[in-house]
């Protein structure tokens, strides 16, 4: 009979693309993981993985074994979940990721409320600006901005909103407020950036007919909206801001929208998990919990 535990370890190694990362996720010594894979290969009489200093690669037979072993792992997790469903308490761990600018306005409130409702679920939140490979990095849930066509992901839209051009009342009191996109070139402009060589804002008028694209050189470019907020509050210029980033600033009048009739693009915020992976009970509960709570955090969003 094949060693089912070794097959489960094998799937974790492949998903992590690393013996050491798989060992961390499994809470086992790396040496033990390596020995179990070697023993599995000896038992099967085939090489499953080609190893080099920095990379692991599945052999052809290893790829076939992985597809079967992956389903074995899902069955094992499903059995665990059936048992946990019989228990009165929800427990386990949950790994989620989100972009940094919404960690205070969205992630922290949702996670805090979820922990109050389900205190035995351990939540590990990874806040990063980069695109996360949910399978490779063993992420259960991701909050993502944009339109999603990635086949491995199942996504549910939580919010729809348009970005706004904003400034402090103090800045607008000192300068003639812009009336058209071209007027912005007479102002200090702040832009969100991933080190792009050029900067453009695409506007559509509220009448639905007129459109204009403005190319400009920003006074400040930064890959973090919360950092741009500080400069905007100090009255240093005009910048683009999603309404889900520190929305209380607009409610309190500390920032106001500039040229409200000229509108920036619309975005979606979604919650996503892996489509073909078995979803544990605590992950399913968090998915539904977030889907109910997030829209209520933002009573009115510009679209």
VENRAKA-V277662 format. One record per pair of residues at least 4 apart in sequence whose ideal C-beta (glycine too) atoms are under 8 Angstrom apart, sorted by sequence separation. I is the first residue (numbers start at 0). GAP is how many residues later the second one is. D is the distance in whole Angstrom. If there is no record, write none. Layout:
I;GAP;D
I;GAP;D
This chain:
1;4;8
2;4;7
3;4;7
4;4;7
5;4;6
6;4;7
7;4;7
8;4;6
9;4;7
10;4;6
11;4;6
12;4;8
16;4;7
17;4;6
18;4;6
19;4;7
20;4;7
21;4;6
22;4;8
27;4;5
28;4;7
29;4;6
30;4;6
31;4;6
32;4;7
33;4;6
34;4;6
35;4;6
36;4;7
37;4;6
38;4;6
39;4;6
40;4;8
43;4;7
51;4;8
57;4;4
58;4;7
59;4;7
60;4;6
61;4;6
62;4;7
63;4;7
64;4;6
65;4;6
66;4;7
67;4;7
68;4;6
69;4;7
70;4;6
71;4;6
72;4;6
73;4;6
74;4;6
75;4;7
76;4;6
77;4;6
78;4;7
79;4;6
80;4;6
81;4;7
82;4;7
86;4;8
97;4;6
101;4;4
102;4;5
103;4;5
104;4;7
105;4;6
106;4;6
107;4;6
108;4;6
109;4;6
110;4;6
111;4;7
112;4;7
113;4;6
114;4;6
127;4;7
132;4;6
133;4;8
143;4;7
166;4;5
167;4;7
168;4;6
169;4;7
170;4;6
178;4;6
182;4;8
203;4;7
204;4;7
223;4;7
224;4;6
225;4;7
226;4;7
227;4;6
228;4;6
229;4;7
231;4;7
240;4;6
242;4;6
246;4;6
247;4;6
249;4;8
272;4;7
278;4;5
279;4;7
280;4;6
281;4;6
282;4;6
283;4;7
284;4;6
285;4;6
286;4;6
287;4;6
288;4;6
289;4;6
291;4;8
292;4;7
293;4;8
1;5;7
12;5;7
15;5;4
22;5;5
27;5;6
40;5;6
50;5;6
51;5;8
57;5;5
97;5;6
101;5;6
102;5;6
131;5;6
133;5;4
147;5;6
166;5;5
171;5;5
177;5;3
183;5;6
204;5;4
221;5;5
230;5;5
231;5;7
248;5;5
249;5;6
278;5;5
12;6;6
15;6;4
22;6;6
40;6;6
49;6;7
83;6;7
114;6;7
125;6;7
133;6;8
177;6;5
192;6;7
203;6;7
204;6;7
221;6;5
230;6;7
231;6;8
248;6;5
249;6;7
272;6;6
14;7;8
22;7;4
25;7;7
40;7;5
48;7;5
49;7;4
83;7;7
113;7;7
131;7;6
147;7;4
175;7;8
203;7;5
231;7;5
242;7;7
249;7;7
39;8;7
40;8;8
48;8;7
49;8;8
57;8;6
83;8;7
97;8;7
114;8;7
133;8;6
177;8;7
190;8;5
202;8;7
219;8;7
230;8;7
278;8;8
12;9;4
15;9;6
22;9;7
48;9;6
49;9;6
97;9;5
113;9;7
177;9;6
201;9;7
202;9;5
231;9;7
11;10;4
19;10;5
22;10;5
47;10;7
48;10;7
131;10;6
175;10;8
201;10;8
202;10;7
272;10;7
18;11;5
21;11;6
36;11;7
47;11;6
95;11;8
125;11;8
143;11;7
174;11;8
201;11;5
202;11;7
219;11;6
227;11;5
36;12;7
46;12;5
110;12;5
174;12;6
200;12;7
201;12;8
228;12;7
8;13;7
11;13;6
45;13;7
47;13;7
48;13;6
125;13;7
199;13;6
200;13;5
227;13;7
11;14;6
18;14;5
46;14;8
47;14;4
110;14;6
199;14;7
240;14;7
272;14;7
18;15;5
45;15;5
46;15;7
95;15;8
142;15;8
199;15;5
200;15;7
45;16;8
198;16;7
199;16;8
219;16;8
224;16;6
228;16;7
232;16;7
270;16;6
8;17;7
47;17;6
134;17;7
183;17;8
197;17;6
198;17;6
218;17;8
219;17;7
224;17;7
228;17;6
18;18;8
47;18;8
106;18;6
133;18;8
198;18;7
218;18;6
8;19;8
133;19;7
164;19;8
198;19;6
219;19;8
225;19;7
270;19;6
12;20;7
106;20;7
180;20;7
224;20;5
225;20;7
228;20;7
237;20;6
270;20;7
11;21;8
43;21;7
232;21;6
102;22;8
180;22;5
198;22;7
232;22;7
231;23;6
270;23;8
8;24;6
12;24;6
102;24;5
239;24;6
190;25;8
192;25;7
241;25;7
243;25;7
268;25;8
9;26;8
228;26;8
8;27;5
9;27;6
93;27;6
95;27;7
97;27;7
99;27;5
188;27;6
190;27;4
8;28;7
89;28;5
91;28;8
92;28;7
93;28;7
95;28;7
96;28;7
97;28;8
98;28;7
99;28;7
189;28;6
192;28;4
194;28;8
90;29;4
91;29;6
92;29;4
93;29;5
94;29;5
95;29;5
96;29;4
97;29;6
98;29;7
99;29;6
184;29;7
188;29;5
189;29;7
190;29;8
191;29;8
192;29;6
193;29;6
5;30;5
9;30;6
89;30;6
90;30;6
91;30;7
92;30;8
93;30;7
95;30;7
96;30;7
98;30;6
181;30;8
183;30;6
188;30;6
189;30;5
190;30;5
191;30;7
192;30;6
4;31;7
5;31;7
8;31;8
88;31;5
89;31;6
92;31;7
94;31;7
96;31;6
180;31;5
184;31;6
187;31;4
189;31;8
190;31;8
191;31;7
179;32;8
181;32;7
183;32;7
187;32;8
189;32;7
2;33;8
5;33;6
6;33;7
180;33;4
191;33;6
5;34;4
13;35;8
96;35;5
2;36;7
12;36;7
106;36;7
164;36;8
191;36;7
2;37;6
5;37;8
18;37;8
96;37;8
105;37;7
265;37;6
9;38;7
16;38;8
17;38;7
189;38;5
16;39;6
200;39;7
262;39;8
2;40;7
96;40;8
1;41;7
101;41;7
189;41;6
1;42;8
13;42;8
96;42;5
189;42;7
12;43;7
94;43;6
95;43;7
13;44;6
94;44;5
95;44;6
96;44;8
97;44;7
98;44;7
94;45;5
95;45;4
96;45;5
97;45;4
256;45;8
93;46;6
94;46;8
95;46;7
96;46;7
98;46;6
189;46;8
93;47;7
95;47;7
189;47;5
191;47;8
13;48;8
187;48;6
188;48;6
189;48;7
190;48;7
191;48;6
187;49;3
188;49;6
189;49;3
190;49;7
186;50;6
187;50;7
188;50;7
189;50;8
211;50;7
186;51;5
246;51;6
13;52;5
183;54;7
205;54;8
206;54;8
243;54;6
9;55;7
10;55;7
205;55;5
242;55;7
9;56;7
202;56;8
204;56;6
205;56;8
204;57;6
205;57;6
243;57;7
6;58;8
10;58;5
203;58;8
204;58;7
242;58;5
9;59;5
10;59;5
202;59;4
203;59;5
242;59;6
177;60;7
202;60;6
7;61;7
10;61;8
11;61;8
170;61;8
173;61;8
202;61;7
6;62;4
10;62;5
201;62;7
200;63;6
201;63;6
7;64;7
167;64;6
170;64;4
6;65;5
7;65;5
128;65;8
166;65;6
167;65;6
169;65;4
170;65;7
6;66;8
165;66;6
167;66;7
170;66;7
167;67;5
170;67;7
3;68;6
7;68;6
166;68;8
166;70;7
166;71;4
3;72;8
165;72;7
166;72;7
164;73;6
165;73;7
164;74;7
165;74;8
164;75;6
165;75;5
183;75;8
163;76;7
164;76;8
162;77;5
163;77;6
162;78;7
163;78;8
180;78;7
162;79;5
163;79;6
179;79;7
162;80;8
177;80;6
178;80;7
160;81;7
161;81;8
176;81;7
177;81;6
180;81;6
160;82;5
176;82;8
179;82;7
160;83;6
165;84;7
168;84;7
171;84;7
158;85;7
168;85;8
163;86;8
167;86;7
171;86;7
167;87;6
168;87;6
166;88;7
167;88;8
165;89;4
166;89;7
165;90;6
165;91;6
166;91;5
164;92;7
165;92;6
163;93;5
164;93;4
128;94;6
163;94;8
164;94;6
128;95;7
163;96;8
144;97;8
164;97;8
164;99;7
163;100;7
161;101;6
162;101;4
161;102;6
162;102;7
161;103;7
161;104;5
162;104;7
160;105;7
161;105;7
159;106;6
160;106;6
159;107;7
159;108;5
160;108;8
158;109;7
159;109;8
158;110;4
156;111;5
157;111;5
156;112;7
157;112;6
24;113;6
156;113;5
157;113;6
155;114;6
154;115;4
155;115;5
154;116;7
155;116;8
154;117;4
153;118;7
16;119;6
152;119;5
153;119;6
14;120;6
15;120;7
152;120;7
153;120;7
14;121;7
145;121;7
146;121;6
152;121;7
153;121;4
15;122;7
103;122;8
144;122;6
145;122;7
147;122;6
151;122;6
152;122;6
14;123;7
100;123;6
144;123;7
151;123;6
99;124;6
100;124;4
144;124;6
145;124;8
147;124;7
150;124;7
151;124;7
100;125;5
143;125;7
144;125;8
99;126;7
142;126;7
143;126;5
142;127;8
143;127;8
142;128;6
143;128;5
141;129;7
142;129;8
140;130;6
141;130;5
140;131;7
141;131;7
155;131;7
140;132;6
157;132;7
139;133;6
157;133;6
155;135;6
158;135;7
157;136;5
158;136;7
157;137;6
160;137;8
105;138;6
133;138;7
163;138;6
104;139;6
133;139;7
134;139;6
139;139;8
158;139;6
104;140;6
133;140;6
139;140;8
160;140;4
161;140;5
100;141;7
104;141;6
159;141;7
160;141;6
161;141;6
101;142;6
103;142;7
104;142;6
134;142;7
140;142;6
158;142;6
160;142;6
101;143;7
139;143;5
159;143;6
100;144;5
140;145;6
139;146;8
140;146;7
140;149;8
120;161;5
105;163;8
117;164;7
120;164;8
120;165;8
101;167;8
117;167;7
113;172;6
116;172;7
113;175;5
112;176;8
113;176;8
109;179;7
109;180;5
112;180;6
109;183;6
108;184;8
109;184;6
109;187;8
91;188;6
93;188;6
105;188;6
108;188;6
91;189;7
92;189;8
93;189;6
91;190;4
95;190;8
89;191;6
90;191;7
105;191;6
89;192;5
93;192;6
104;192;7
89;195;6
84;196;6
80;197;8
83;197;6
80;199;6
77;200;6
79;200;8
80;200;5
76;201;5
73;203;7
76;203;6
73;204;4
72;205;8
